[in-house]
């Protein structure tokens, strides 16, 4: 089974993947911070928004957001759909993507710089979700 | 997409004199008390004053500069309002100067949050000159900033492309009096930069050349500079090698030996160059046992005239060459030779492993160890046992 990205099913599949991952649980044991993942879709007037509540090595909640003001997450990561596709298919290293501005991240950067391993495990989990992209 | 960045590099005899042409109002030198005691700060001050600049000196940078020192130095800059920042010293002084500069321009920033992702908008207040007084760190030619969180006993691998110095003064006269141990420690740091810049996952065609040349220069000239500090040619070539290695790894990345070395240094305070280079042969052996095709050791070995018919053969030859150089320089080859006991290592192992995994250099390795493998790397490095897993 594959999950369409970006969708409620996809982010919930990622939540399950993360909550199965011992490596993520260990690496993110002290992480406290929720995320909006924003994907700019071709022709759409606003980005697709996915929410994840990441807390002490687990994902407590994840869903597709229709109203941006529904949450005020600590972090927001955004990119065009094509860039997300490259990251999720391992064609773009996410750190390289962030450093070159292809992926944009806003939030407490001190937390991010101290949590390299958790970030890596999160991305690894993303790439394990069987994903289907819009044509 | 990637980038290639380098400062304007002024190198060779009398390179310091270039600063007589500097235009500006105030220069703020960031250094340490040893450098002041050696008279280096006075030399730089004199040249800057001859250019018509008012000069102040902050000399409280300690080895492995702390977040607290960076904040204090930034406040001194805010008080003096320089338009030139001068980082004078080894990696600690130059990295501290970079971090202070960021906080001077961006007082809102947390030094732990210095990152290569955000645009910082530096150079609205000042530009930066770096003057290395050791031959190893390469900080004069990179945008890396390594700071220490004392409370967490952790080195933080930070950086921003904007913090690359505008001018690097690579003047060998500053290193002629370096003692042999410092010569060896810092020189091996340069070699580790060259190796890791050439073999990490971010290596690229622009960074390969500097890394290869730097490695060759270190193998040729470091033993001479170590044996005879008055050997002017060896001193000069090693000084250039360090900056060239900085250009190399600064445009790709450091890697796992730095991840392990930063972690070790944060806990046991082993000097940076000694720590990272100690791990280098172990990391070569570890990565060579990773996914076939992931490593690039044969190119380095071929350039150095070592056996290179396969990646495994090249890695074996390179690890042996590094260990031979370490022996020639009377450097420790194991953690036990660094004076760390088995009990001390075991007591700190959990922190060492955790900090290695969270070091920004670790993730650029062609083979990223999991926690159990990281522990084994420390255990092998403790015993001086070649990596066989």
HADDOCK unambig.tbl for C-alpha pairs under 7 A between the chains (distance, minus, plus):
assign (segid A and resid 98 and name CA) (segid B and resid 117 and name CA) 5.73 0.50 0.50
assign (segid A and resid 99 and name CA) (segid B and resid 116 and name CA) 5.69 0.50 0.50
assign (segid A and resid 99 and name CA) (segid B and resid 117 and name CA) 4.85 0.50 0.50
assign (segid A and resid 100 and name CA) (segid B and resid 1 and name CA) 6.82 0.50 0.50
assign (segid A and resid 100 and name CA) (segid B and resid 2 and name CA) 6.69 0.50 0.50
assign (segid A and resid 101 and name CA) (segid B and resid 117 and name CA) 6.97 0.50 0.50
assign (segid A and resid 109 and name CA) (segid B and resid 113 and name CA) 4.77 0.50 0.50
assign (segid A and resid 109 and name CA) (segid B and resid 115 and name CA) 6.93 0.50 0.50
assign (segid A and resid 110 and name CA) (segid B and resid 112 and name CA) 4.96 0.50 0.50
assign (segid A and resid 110 and name CA) (segid B and resid 113 and name CA) 3.57 0.50 0.50
assign (segid A and resid 113 and name CA) (segid B and resid 113 and name CA) 6.57 0.50 0.50
assign (segid A and resid 114 and name CA) (segid B and resid 358 and name CA) 6.27 0.50 0.50
assign (segid A and resid 115 and name CA) (segid B and resid 358 and name CA) 5.68 0.50 0.50
assign (segid A and resid 116 and name CA) (segid B and resid 358 and name CA) 4.73 0.50 0.50
assign (segid A and resid 116 and name CA) (segid B and resid 359 and name CA) 6.56 0.50 0.50
assign (segid A and resid 116 and name CA) (segid B and resid 360 and name CA) 6.23 0.50 0.50
assign (segid A and resid 117 and name CA) (segid B and resid 357 and name CA) 5.66 0.50 0.50
assign (segid A and resid 117 and name CA) (segid B and resid 358 and name CA) 4.98 0.50 0.50
